[in-house]
Structures are given as structure tokens and as C-alpha cells.
């Protein structure tokens, strides 16, 4: 496919740091170089992390510090992702220096534990005797053991082997933009002091102070290519695969990263319009058990044949949007599905609902998520050449419309599909075959639309099934709920004679 080599190209650009600008990805592609020795910038580096309430431990004398674990969307009921930063000071020349910032991610499951992905920090990873095979702490590396001792407890515990590390150039530039004005001022004062003593010194270059995006809200690793597309008045249509954990997480990260440093964001979800008042009320609530119960009372969440839109991950997305609002970000959401209508009438009704929100708030960025038939911007389907999808109808009214198809690595998804005999609808965890383009989320646009009207893809890495929310204990149990039984065990798919 046209995007098959994209992830490898981006990784090379990010690590090489030899070009200037953002290269259309929204991620810096050059390193921040300090015109001062490492010893002089390091106190300001430490102060940056202190000021941003990122507690850390430091290896004295080596210019290396590591922050404590921090939960992505902290406080969310089922987030399951934690991050820490490792900062390494590097000398460029005797008088110049730079910082490398690595973001280390861990999860509450082992979905990120690829064979050979673990980094060996020394000659031997084991802290126990040579050849120790008993496992446990004695078989861990020093870094794993330290994390084991400090990790959250209970159901939020981090799985030690589920770890991923990435160079974070966005964070490197946040640090640079925050401390460089202070460093320049200190250098100028030092030069004036030396000049008053009769010493001749070179004039320090002026450094313009620029606003620095805060790091108080943890939004996850920056999505490559998202920022250039997240503009006021733009409608980004995401054609998703229902029933995964990754698509809702992609949306949550994209919203958080956009709203914290760019335009306000409104999310559109393919949920029945009858749920609009419940969703709006929940987003403005404190997220108590009673608030959750009111959200989950809707029949939509309790369908006997859930198709993935009522998954735990979607419920988690709503909670994450609620938390972003409570932290002061301008974030909102609406629902737009009209399930009582069918075919073209349904597409037209969905488009009208989306357009009504866009017209009311033209200065916002709209991120609209639906099954990947609805966002298409060309007419016709294999079974109906006159079919006009929601995406086509929206693009005819909004010039800045971008339609992206989902791209993913292989995995699983909760899917409702017609059974092998073509008579019954089966809902359950099914295999999803994709193409490996790495683990990093990204947005990639092609030079022109494909035959389905997509302008590009959004990539979410390996996919993992997300089970129906009420069966995971989110919300008050109903008569048909089985919230107590562990869903780690396989279950026979439910059938319908539709």
C-alpha cells in the first residue's frame, strides 16, 4: 500500500534529527541544541521537571534523571497506560549540549510485549544467580525491579514485560522553549558582570520567549501527522473498525493533544441520538458511580447483540473526555446515529446531525468517528451505485473535510458478523488481519483520494478486542448482565436469527 513505508521513514527522521521544521508530521525533525555547556543547563532542566510536578530520581554526576510513573488520563476508571520520562544530557562540543528525552510506556496488560522488544540494560538482565529460572523479582533487570517496587497495586498494576520506549522530540523542545530564555538571561547577566570587571566577552544571542505548552495533562505519545490536520473549521472523519481498544484511545490522545495546544475539539460518536442528553450530562458530571449508572441505563449499552460501539473502550473514551473537560480543556462530544432509519435515509440523517453541530461552532475542530462505510466521500457501494455516504454529504457542505480509513496491525476485535451459513448474526472476539507499520500512532495523507473517497489513513498499531462495557462491570448491572465472571475466559458467541 502507499503508506506501507511511512512509519519507517518517520522513525528515521525522528532519530536522525538532521532536517529542520516539522516535515508535515507535526513532530519536530531536528534536535534542540543549547549554546551552553551541559553543566550550566542541567540545573534548569531539573527545575523544569520540578515546576511541572514531575517528581524524579537522578543519577548524580551522570546527567541522567528519570521521572516517576504517571498514568495517562490519570484517574480514569480503566485507562491502563503509564508513562515515565528518562532524560539524558549529551555533550555536543565543550561549549554546546543537548538533551535526549525518552518516553517509556507500560500497560496493564501485555499487548506491547513483542518478542525481543525489551531493552537489555547490562551484560545480564537477571539480578539473581546465573541461570536462575525461578522467575519473580530475582529474574528481573534492575530497571524492572525498581518499577516492580513502585508500581500501582491491585487491578491497576502494570505488567512488567509490557514496555515500550520512544524518543520524544516534542518533550525535548518543550524543555528547550521553557528554559532557554532563562539561560539566555543568566548568560547575559554573567557577561555584564565580566564586562564590568574589564573582561571582553562575545555578545550572547537574544532568545525570544515563546509560550510553552504545559505538561500537567498526560496525553500520551504525540500522534505523528495529527497536528497539521487539526485546524479550526476542519471535519476529520475517521472510518473505524468497531470493537477495538486502540481506536478510542487514538481519539482520546488526539483530542487531548489538540485541545492542550491547538483549537477546541468536538468529538462525534456513532451512538444513537437518543443518548445525546445522557452523554452531555455525563461529560459535565463528576464521574461518580451514580453518574455512570445514569449513562449506562440507556438500552443502547445493553443490546443483546453489541456491535463494538458500546464497548468498554468507548465508555473509557467518554470518561477521558469528561476528565479533560474537568481539567480545563475545551472539549465536547455529541452523538449522531439514527438507527431507526435505514440505507440512504440513515446516511442523510447522520450527515444532517453532524452538519448542525459544525455550523453552530465553525471555530472548532471536529473529530467524527464511524464505521468505515459512513465516512467515504465518493458515491456508490458495490451493492448500490447511487449510495451517497455521510462523508460525501458532509464534504459537499464543508470544504475542509478529511476522511481517513483505519489502518492497523493484526490482532483481535469484538465484531458482529453474519455466520458461515449466512443466516445468523454472531457477536464476539474475532481475528482482525492487518499490516505491520510499527507501534506508533500516525496520520498519513495521500496525494489524492482513493476509490472509496478516503484521503489517507490513521494507524493504531496492533489491535485488541474491547468487550461490551456493561459486561465489564461499568454501570449498574441489568437482568442479562454477567459482570462478575472474568472475560479473560473464552465464551461462545451470541447468535441472532436475523
FENSUL-V762286 format. One line per field, one symbol per residue. burial: b if it has 9 or more other ideal C-beta (glycine too) atoms within 8 Angstrom, else e. A space follows every 50 residues. Layout:
BEGIN
burial->???
END
This chain:
BEGIN
burial->eebeebbeebbebbeebebeebeebbbbbbebebebbbeebbebbbbbbe ebebebeeeeeeebbbbbbbbbbbebebbebbbbbbbbbbbeeeebbbbb bbbbbbbbeebbbeeeeeeeeeeebbbeeeebeeeeebbbbbebbebbee bbeeebbbbbebbbbbbbbbbbbbbbbebbbebbeebbeebeebbeeeee eeeeeeeeeeeeeebebbbbbbbbbbbbbbbebbbbbbbbbbbbbbbbbb bbbbbbbbbbebbbbbbbbbbbbebbebbbbbbebebeeebbbbbbbbeb bbbebbbbbbbbbbbbbbbbbbbbbeeebebbbbbbbbeeeeeebbbbbb bebbbebbeebeebbbbbbbebebbbbbeeeeeeeebbbbbbbbbeebee bbbbbbbbbbbbbbbbeebeeeebbbbbbbebebeebbebbbbbebeebe eebbbbbbbbbbbbbbbbbbbbebbeeeeebebeeeeeeeeeebebee
END
